[in-house]
């Protein structure tokens, strides 16, 4: 697309970039991605989460949830009347990523799924969110520089109808690796909630990690399986499924707005 594809000029969501970043992290630090993330983020925050379920602590492993979908066997076709079929983390104990015995640092970190393979609880996600709300600090520790967060959350792209793929209206504003949902008609998650964060959609999981940095409010949602294709449950005011709108609105109304 020539000059039209310059940074910030055109947007298409692609999570493979996180695999590239994870690979670069390994090359620079000389450590495996899953263990590097534990060292840099998870351990300093006191979390028992991880990108490699085979190395989770016993307490975290005991709480590991299997993801399900109702679909026809061995296909991607949803079937609300069919059986619940396990998608991820159905085997106990969980095996390590395939090919780990031949793993070479700095060549390809995607087996650990930097794109979204973190096994973490809603409470632990809340700890991460509080760190972001506190300008990168957790207790007396600095996890991220405040300037890093400002750069990360500064909008780098805004949809204008010609400069990218919004995925049917899901993405309207984008920062450095985060979706942004201004409290504006057609862009908001919930009325009254000016949010930045990320949404998840994989293997039946539908999730939301969104915070209002100015008012220090946040919403975290983990839905571990849906019976029907969420694409058939269109929301009334957003690109989310209607059940997601209802969950978020109820949480905001009862837990935040009061």
C-alpha positions as CSV (number, residue, x, y, z in Angstrom):
1,X,0.0,0.0,0.0
2,X,3.0,2.3,-0.2
3,X,3.0,5.3,2.0
4,X,-0.6,4.5,3.1
5,X,0.9,1.6,5.2
6,X,3.3,3.8,7.2
7,X,3.2,3.3,11.0
8,X,-0.1,4.7,12.3
9,X,-1.6,5.2,8.8
10,X,-3.2,1.8,8.4
11,X,-4.3,-0.9,10.8
12,X,-5.1,-4.6,10.6
13,X,-5.1,-6.7,13.8
14,X,-2.4,-9.4,13.7
15,X,-1.4,-11.1,17.0
16,X,1.7,-12.8,15.4
17,X,3.6,-9.6,16.3
18,X,3.7,-10.8,19.9
19,X,5.4,-14.0,18.8
20,X,8.1,-11.9,17.1
21,X,8.5,-9.7,20.2
22,X,8.8,-12.8,22.4
23,X,11.5,-14.1,20.1
24,X,13.4,-10.8,20.2
25,X,13.1,-10.9,24.0
26,X,14.8,-14.3,24.1
27,X,17.6,-13.1,21.9
28,X,18.3,-10.1,24.0
29,X,17.9,-11.7,27.4
30,X,19.2,-15.2,26.7
31,X,16.3,-16.8,28.5
32,X,13.2,-18.8,27.4
33,X,10.1,-16.6,26.9
34,X,7.9,-18.3,29.6
35,X,10.7,-18.1,32.2
36,X,11.6,-14.6,31.2
37,X,8.0,-13.4,31.7
38,X,8.0,-15.0,35.1
39,X,11.2,-13.2,36.0
40,X,10.2,-9.8,34.7
41,X,6.5,-9.6,35.5
42,X,4.8,-12.5,37.2
43,X,7.2,-13.2,40.1
44,X,7.6,-9.5,41.0
45,X,3.8,-9.2,41.2
46,X,3.6,-12.4,43.3
47,X,1.5,-14.3,40.8
48,X,1.4,-18.0,40.2
49,X,0.5,-17.6,36.6
50,X,2.5,-18.7,33.6
51,X,2.9,-19.2,29.8
52,X,3.8,-22.9,30.3
53,X,1.1,-24.8,32.2
54,X,3.5,-27.8,32.7
55,X,5.5,-25.6,35.0
56,X,2.7,-24.1,37.0
57,X,2.8,-24.4,40.8
58,X,0.5,-27.1,42.3
59,X,-2.0,-24.6,43.6
60,X,-2.3,-22.8,40.3
61,X,-2.4,-26.1,38.4
62,X,-5.3,-27.2,40.6
63,X,-7.3,-24.2,39.5
64,X,-6.4,-24.6,35.8
65,X,-9.7,-24.4,33.8
66,X,-10.4,-26.4,30.6
67,X,-11.8,-24.3,27.8
68,X,-14.8,-25.7,25.9
69,X,-16.9,-25.0,22.9
70,X,-20.1,-26.6,21.5
71,X,-19.2,-27.5,17.9
72,X,-19.0,-30.4,15.5
73,X,-16.1,-32.7,16.2
74,X,-12.8,-31.8,14.5
75,X,-14.2,-28.7,12.7
76,X,-14.6,-25.0,13.4
77,X,-18.4,-25.2,12.9
78,X,-20.4,-24.2,16.0
79,X,-23.3,-26.4,17.0
80,X,-25.3,-25.2,20.0
81,X,-27.1,-28.5,20.2
82,X,-23.9,-30.6,20.1
83,X,-21.7,-31.7,23.0
84,X,-19.2,-29.6,24.9
85,X,-15.8,-30.3,23.4
86,X,-12.6,-29.6,25.3
87,X,-10.3,-27.2,23.4
88,X,-7.4,-26.4,25.7
89,X,-5.9,-27.7,29.0
90,X,-8.0,-30.9,29.1
91,X,-5.1,-33.2,29.9
92,X,-3.8,-33.5,33.5
93,X,-0.9,-33.0,34.1
94,X,-0.6,-30.6,31.2
95,X,2.2,-31.5,28.8
96,X,4.9,-28.9,27.8
97,X,4.7,-27.2,24.4
98,X,5.4,-29.6,21.6
99,X,9.0,-29.8,20.6
100,X,10.3,-28.2,23.8
101,X,13.2,-30.7,24.0
102,X,14.5,-29.3,20.7
103,X,13.7,-25.6,21.6
104,X,16.3,-23.1,20.5
105,X,16.3,-19.7,22.2
106,X,15.7,-16.7,20.0
107,X,14.4,-18.6,17.0
108,X,10.6,-18.9,17.6
109,X,8.9,-18.1,20.9
110,X,5.4,-18.9,19.5
111,X,5.1,-22.3,21.2
112,X,4.6,-20.4,24.5
113,X,1.8,-18.3,22.8
114,X,2.9,-14.8,23.7
115,X,-0.3,-13.9,21.7
116,X,-2.5,-15.0,24.6
117,X,-1.3,-18.2,26.2
118,X,-0.9,-16.8,29.7
119,X,-2.8,-19.0,32.3
120,X,-3.9,-16.5,34.9
121,X,-6.9,-16.0,37.2
122,X,-9.2,-13.0,37.2
123,X,-7.8,-12.0,40.6
124,X,-4.3,-12.1,39.3
125,X,-5.3,-10.0,36.3
126,X,-6.6,-7.5,38.8
127,X,-3.1,-7.3,40.3
128,X,-1.6,-6.5,36.8
129,X,-4.3,-3.9,36.3
130,X,-3.6,-2.2,39.6
131,X,0.1,-2.0,38.7
132,X,-0.9,-0.2,35.4
133,X,-3.2,2.1,37.3
134,X,-0.4,2.9,39.8
135,X,1.9,4.2,37.0
136,X,3.8,0.9,36.8
137,X,4.4,0.4,40.5
138,X,3.5,-2.6,42.7
139,X,4.1,-1.8,46.3
140,X,7.6,-0.5,46.6
141,X,8.7,-2.0,43.3
142,X,8.7,-0.3,39.9
143,X,7.7,-2.8,37.3
144,X,7.3,-0.4,34.3
145,X,8.4,3.2,33.9
146,X,5.6,5.8,33.9
147,X,6.9,7.1,30.5
148,X,6.6,3.6,29.1
149,X,3.0,3.4,30.0
150,X,2.2,6.9,28.6
151,X,3.8,5.8,25.3
152,X,2.0,2.5,25.3
153,X,-1.4,4.0,26.0
154,X,-1.1,7.0,23.6
155,X,-3.4,6.3,20.6
156,X,-1.5,5.6,17.5
157,X,-4.3,4.9,15.1
158,X,-8.0,6.0,14.8
159,X,-10.4,4.5,12.3
160,X,-11.7,6.9,9.8
161,X,-13.5,4.4,7.5
162,X,-10.6,4.3,5.0
163,X,-7.4,3.5,7.0
164,X,-7.8,0.0,8.2
165,X,-9.9,-3.1,9.1
166,X,-12.0,-2.5,12.3
167,X,-13.1,-6.2,12.4
168,X,-16.8,-5.3,12.0
169,X,-16.4,-2.3,14.4
170,X,-14.5,-4.0,17.1
171,X,-11.3,-1.9,16.8
172,X,-11.8,1.9,16.4
173,X,-8.7,3.2,18.3
174,X,-5.4,1.4,18.9
175,X,-2.3,2.1,21.1
176,X,0.9,0.1,21.3
177,X,-0.6,-3.4,21.7
178,X,-3.9,-2.2,23.3
179,X,-7.4,-1.6,22.1
180,X,-9.0,1.7,23.2
181,X,-12.7,2.3,23.8
182,X,-13.4,6.0,24.3
183,X,-16.7,6.7,26.0
184,X,-18.3,7.8,22.8
185,X,-21.2,6.4,20.8
186,X,-20.0,3.5,18.6
187,X,-16.7,3.2,20.4
188,X,-17.5,2.5,24.0
189,X,-17.6,-0.8,25.9
190,X,-20.0,0.6,28.5
191,X,-21.6,4.1,28.8
192,X,-19.6,6.1,31.3
193,X,-16.5,3.9,31.0
194,X,-13.5,5.3,29.1
195,X,-11.4,2.2,28.6
196,X,-8.1,0.9,27.4
197,X,-7.0,-2.8,27.4
198,X,-7.5,-5.9,25.4
199,X,-10.3,-8.4,24.5
200,X,-9.8,-12.1,24.1
201,X,-11.4,-14.6,21.8
202,X,-9.9,-18.0,21.4
203,X,-10.9,-21.7,21.9
204,X,-14.3,-20.7,23.4
205,X,-12.8,-18.1,25.8
206,X,-14.3,-14.7,25.6
207,X,-12.5,-12.2,27.9
208,X,-12.2,-8.5,28.7
209,X,-9.3,-6.7,30.4
210,X,-10.2,-3.0,30.4
211,X,-9.4,-0.1,32.7
212,X,-10.3,3.6,33.0
213,X,-6.9,5.0,33.9
214,X,-8.2,8.4,34.9
215,X,-10.9,7.2,37.3
216,X,-9.0,4.1,38.3
217,X,-11.8,1.7,37.5
218,X,-11.5,-1.6,35.8
219,X,-13.5,-4.5,34.4
220,X,-12.2,-8.1,34.0
221,X,-14.3,-10.8,32.5
222,X,-13.4,-14.5,31.7
223,X,-16.1,-16.6,30.0
224,X,-14.8,-20.1,29.6
225,X,-17.1,-21.4,27.0
226,X,-20.1,-20.4,24.9
227,X,-22.6,-22.8,23.3
228,X,-23.4,-20.8,20.2
229,X,-21.1,-18.8,17.9
230,X,-20.9,-15.3,19.5
231,X,-21.0,-13.9,16.0
232,X,-24.7,-14.8,15.8
233,X,-25.4,-12.9,19.1
234,X,-24.7,-9.4,17.8
235,X,-24.7,-6.7,20.5
236,X,-27.0,-3.7,20.4
237,X,-24.4,-0.9,20.6
238,X,-21.0,-2.5,20.0
239,X,-19.2,-5.2,18.0
240,X,-19.3,-7.5,21.1
241,X,-21.9,-10.2,21.6
242,X,-25.0,-9.2,23.4
243,X,-24.2,-11.4,26.4
244,X,-20.9,-9.6,26.7
245,X,-22.6,-6.2,26.6
246,X,-25.0,-7.4,29.3
247,X,-22.2,-8.7,31.6
248,X,-20.1,-5.5,31.2
249,X,-23.1,-3.2,31.8
250,X,-24.2,-5.1,34.9
251,X,-20.7,-5.1,36.3
252,X,-20.2,-1.4,35.7
253,X,-23.7,-0.5,37.1
254,X,-23.4,-2.6,40.3
255,X,-19.7,-2.6,41.1
256,X,-18.5,0.8,39.8
257,X,-21.3,3.3,39.2
258,X,-23.3,2.2,42.3
